[in-house]
Amino acid sequence: MATKLKEYFPMIREREEVLAEIAKSGMLQTTFDSWTKEQQEEFLNICTGVKGLKLLYDGFFKEVMNPEYVPERFNDFLSGLLGQRVRVVKVLPGDSTRIAGESSLLIMDIVVELEDGSIANVEMQKIGYLFPGQRCACYSADLLLRQYKRVRGEKQKKFSYRDIKNVYTIVLFERSPGEFHNYPGMYYHFFEQKSDTGLQIELLQKYLFIPLDIYTKSKQNRDISDRRDAWLTLFTSDEPEEIIRLISKYPEFREIYKEGYEICLNMERMMEMFSKELYELDRNTVQYMIDEMQDTIDAQKDELNKQQDTIDAQKDELDKQQDTIATQKDELDKKNQTIEELHRKSIVGTINILQSLNISEQEIITRICGQYQIDEAQVRKYL
């Protein structure tokens, strides 16, 4: 059964043709049988035009968007993102010292020098890293330092800081980190340093974050408004109707799809690409879950440390209160001893006065007992 996209791309094959070619090769059939039913259907839908191409797949993207192969295409893509005309003059080597394992989450990581001397690092991440701001700030600082060393080496004594140009860090997320979802409907986040006083100083580090998953949700029932939207639609939509609308409004994108469907004609390459994507997706998802779990563990550890600090502070406060109580008890004991001594002296003094008046012992006892509210035995101790 012919699909809608086959009308635009006649090289798209029917489902029976694809299955027949797979069956001809024992290796391809074994690979196909190793997939789940859902994965098999996804693969067949891509190859037969039931769904659009997954242009974010590594094999597709590197073929249709490589700035060395198709510089004019990459120029247009980058111009759409930055909202200004730019032209890539050369592709710079990547940083070999990047954190181990980061590349597994990247669809694309390209560093280019623009016509005005600016540097742009463009990343496409399958799953957004945790702490995207801190990570990008570190990588941007590294790019700026690399530019400084390179330009200073080229200019020698003629070097001026005026020769150092902007550094753009542009990150597109296929699945964005959680903080971006606090801003639903917003998919274009541009950052640059500004003074709170209005003072104008050219600070060179600029950042652009585009969460493609949020863009996908926000564009439902909305037409493609500009060229930036067109590029984002190209990389996010697999609905035939939307793809047809895109290539009708921007015919130049038709060539990109055509190149993608030509790749689909090579079944061995296509299945290898799909298998790699499934593997990377599993690995990335596991790594992301581990990172999130570690983040949760660290947060819980911090909370436990705070609780322990509170307990320690309360214990210190309790110890201080116990020390205060002990001190107050000692003072009270001393006061009681003083009162008892004064009481004794008062009784002895009264007895001495009564004895000097030649009052009988029994009368003295009676008077003392009544006056000081003590019994006869206690009075006799003082006689």
ChimeraX attribute file (.defattr): number of C-alpha atoms within 10 A of each C-alpha:
attribute: neighborCount
match mode: 1-to-1
recipient: residues
	/A:1	9
	/A:2	14
	/A:3	17
	/A:4	14
	/A:5	19
	/A:6	17
	/A:7	11
	/A:8	14
	/A:9	17
	/A:10	12
	/A:11	14
	/A:12	24
	/A:13	20
	/A:14	18
	/A:15	16
	/A:16	12
	/A:17	12
	/A:18	17
	/A:19	13
	/A:20	11
	/A:21	13
	/A:22	19
	/A:23	14
	/A:24	10
	/A:25	12
	/A:26	10
	/A:27	12
	/A:28	17
	/A:29	15
	/A:30	12
	/A:31	14
	/A:32	19
	/A:33	11
	/A:34	12
	/A:35	14
	/A:36	10
	/A:37	11
	/A:38	9
	/A:39	15
	/A:40	13
	/A:41	13
	/A:42	14
	/A:43	19
	/A:44	19
	/A:45	16
	/A:46	17
	/A:47	24
	/A:48	25
	/A:49	24
	/A:50	22
	/A:51	21
	/A:52	24
	/A:53	26
	/A:54	18
	/A:55	21
	/A:56	19
	/A:57	17
	/A:58	16
	/A:59	20
	/A:60	22
	/A:61	17
	/A:62	15
	/A:63	16
	/A:64	19
	/A:65	19
	/A:66	16
	/A:67	20
	/A:68	12
	/A:69	12
	/A:70	12
	/A:71	17
	/A:72	14
	/A:73	17
	/A:74	19
	/A:75	19
	/A:76	18
	/A:77	20
	/A:78	21
	/A:79	16
	/A:80	19
	/A:81	20
	/A:82	14
	/A:83	11
	/A:84	10
	/A:85	13
	/A:86	19
	/A:87	18
	/A:88	23
	/A:89	16
	/A:90	14
	/A:91	17
	/A:92	13
	/A:93	9
	/A:94	13
	/A:95	13
	/A:96	7
	/A:97	6
	/A:98	10
	/A:99	8
	/A:100	8
	/A:101	10
	/A:102	11
	/A:103	12
	/A:104	15
	/A:105	20
	/A:106	21
	/A:107	20
	/A:108	22
	/A:109	15
	/A:110	16
	/A:111	22
	/A:112	21
	/A:113	20
	/A:114	18
	/A:115	13
	/A:116	12
	/A:117	17
	/A:118	19
	/A:119	25
	/A:120	24
	/A:121	21
	/A:122	18
	/A:123	18
	/A:124	21
	/A:125	24
	/A:126	22
	/A:127	21
	/A:128	21
	/A:129	21
	/A:130	16
	/A:131	10
	/A:132	14
	/A:133	11
	/A:134	10
	/A:135	11
	/A:136	15
	/A:137	15
	/A:138	11
	/A:139	15
	/A:140	23
	/A:141	14
	/A:142	13
	/A:143	22
	/A:144	21
	/A:145	13
	/A:146	13
	/A:147	21
	/A:148	18
	/A:149	12
	/A:150	13
	/A:151	18
	/A:152	17
	/A:153	12
	/A:154	11
	/A:155	11
	/A:156	10
	/A:157	8
	/A:158	9
	/A:159	14
	/A:160	12
	/A:161	9
	/A:162	6
	/A:163	15
	/A:164	20
	/A:165	21
	/A:166	19
	/A:167	22
	/A:168	24
	/A:169	23
	/A:170	24
	/A:171	22
	/A:172	25
	/A:173	21
	/A:174	23
	/A:175	15
	/A:176	22
	/A:177	15
	/A:178	11
	/A:179	10
	/A:180	16
	/A:181	14
	/A:182	8
	/A:183	10
	/A:184	11
	/A:185	14
	/A:186	14
	/A:187	20
	/A:188	14
	/A:189	13
	/A:190	13
	/A:191	12
	/A:192	11
	/A:193	12
	/A:194	12
	/A:195	8
	/A:196	6
	/A:197	6
	/A:198	7
	/A:199	8
	/A:200	8
	/A:201	9
	/A:202	10
	/A:203	12
	/A:204	16
	/A:205	19
	/A:206	17
	/A:207	20
	/A:208	17
	/A:209	21
	/A:210	22
	/A:211	24
	/A:212	22
	/A:213	16
	/A:214	21
	/A:215	20
	/A:216	17
	/A:217	12
	/A:218	14
	/A:219	14
	/A:220	8
	/A:221	7
	/A:222	7
	/A:223	12
	/A:224	17
	/A:225	9
	/A:226	9
	/A:227	16
	/A:228	18
	/A:229	16
	/A:230	21
	/A:231	19
	/A:232	20
	/A:233	19
	/A:234	22
	/A:235	17
	/A:236	19
	/A:237	18
	/A:238	18
	/A:239	14
	/A:240	18
	/A:241	13
	/A:242	16
	/A:243	22
	/A:244	17
	/A:245	13
	/A:246	22
	/A:247	18
	/A:248	12
	/A:249	12
	/A:250	13
	/A:251	12
	/A:252	12
	/A:253	17
	/A:254	17
	/A:255	13
	/A:256	19
	/A:257	21
	/A:258	17
	/A:259	13
	/A:260	21
	/A:261	23
	/A:262	12
	/A:263	17
	/A:264	22
	/A:265	15
	/A:266	10
	/A:267	15
	/A:268	16
	/A:269	13
	/A:270	17
	/A:271	17
	/A:272	14
	/A:273	16
	/A:274	19
	/A:275	18
	/A:276	15
	/A:277	16
	/A:278	14
	/A:279	12
	/A:280	16
	/A:281	16
	/A:282	12
	/A:283	14
	/A:284	20
	/A:285	15
	/A:286	12
	/A:287	17
	/A:288	17
	/A:289	12
	/A:290	12
	/A:291	14
	/A:292	14
	/A:293	12
	/A:294	12
	/A:295	13
	/A:296	12
	/A:297	12
	/A:298	12
	/A:299	12
	/A:300	12
	/A:301	12
	/A:302	12
	/A:303	12
	/A:304	12
	/A:305	12
	/A:306	12
	/A:307	12
	/A:308	12
	/A:309	12
	/A:310	12
	/A:311	12
	/A:312	12
	/A:313	12
	/A:314	12
	/A:315	12
	/A:316	12
	/A:317	12
	/A:318	12
	/A:319	12
	/A:320	12
	/A:321	12
	/A:322	12
	/A:323	12
	/A:324	12
	/A:325	12
	/A:326	12
	/A:327	12
	/A:328	12
	/A:329	12
	/A:330	12
	/A:331	12
	/A:332	12
	/A:333	12
	/A:334	12
	/A:335	12
	/A:336	12
	/A:337	12
	/A:338	12
	/A:339	12
	/A:340	12
	/A:341	12
	/A:342	12
	/A:343	13
	/A:344	13
	/A:345	13
	/A:346	13
	/A:347	19
	/A:348	17
	/A:349	13
	/A:350	16
	/A:351	21
	/A:352	14
	/A:353	13
	/A:354	18
	/A:355	14
	/A:356	9
	/A:357	9
	/A:358	9
	/A:359	12
	/A:360	11
	/A:361	14
	/A:362	10
	/A:363	11
	/A:364	21
	/A:365	21
	/A:366	15
	/A:367	16
	/A:368	21
	/A:369	17
	/A:370	12
	/A:371	11
	/A:372	12
	/A:373	9
	/A:374	13
	/A:375	13
	/A:376	14
	/A:377	10
	/A:378	12
	/A:379	19
	/A:380	11
	/A:381	8
	/A:382	13
	/A:383	13
